[in-house]
């Protein structure tokens, strides 16, 4: 896909920050014959857009294609066909396009225990992306690391610990801080609270909400848990077997789902879900 640098100049802030247009991702599977392998349509003609300052929830059961869709968006998964449009400009596969995506879109994964290098102290984890991208002077990088720690509600003493020496919720706060290091416009949250217990989930969701308001962040929130997405998303896209089967404003989709699959997902939500704004979820503190 060729780059069109002139297109980015016509982008305005009321347009989507990133769009997927008719994206297909087809994998060869290990089944079938040597010369005629079977294929898996992991993402099937998916089109979606993420608006500036909003949270788009991408939901569905495991294996529905939502994580592959996210990998396409951040440039980690080549497409079989279709295109990724960032701020009005179709992106190709050049090194400059990958760098632009790498700085503009960051990812927080499900399990911070595996996403963080177990041999790196928190300070080194946070400063690493700044070093890789050559951001600022050494003094400015150190100041940025301290700012990041403050943003996610961790004390300065956390800089010198290894991931195994802090709790799961604190590790996820470190992962969020690292994702914010390059001041991205979009943060992809791929099952980012699924590995946490309910109380810590509420704390992390409240933190994400505060950060979005303070930093004007845009989120793509990927989850199988509709109780969570109902609390945080402005719009919701439902995927099944690689396809989008339903989408719309979160309140409307939960009140009046059109598809049987969506209704089944909603019926599977236990209880009332997480209270994002409850008294038990302080903004930037955690045990």
Secondary structure, 3 states (H helix, E strand, C coil): CCCCHHHHCCCCCCCEEEEEEEEEEEEEEEEECCCCEEEEEEEEEEEEEEECCCEEEEECCCCCCHHHHHHHHCCCCCCCEEEEEECCEEECCCHHHHHHHHHHEEEECCCHHHHCCCCCEHHHHHHHHHHHCCCCCHHHHHHHHHHHHHHCCCCHHHHHCEHHHCCHHHHHHHHHHHHHCCCCCEEEEECCCCCCCHHHHHHHHHHHHHHHHHHCCEEEEEECCHHHHHHHCCEEEEEECCEEEEEEEHHHHHHCCCCHHHHHHHHCCCCCCCCCCCCCCCCCCCC
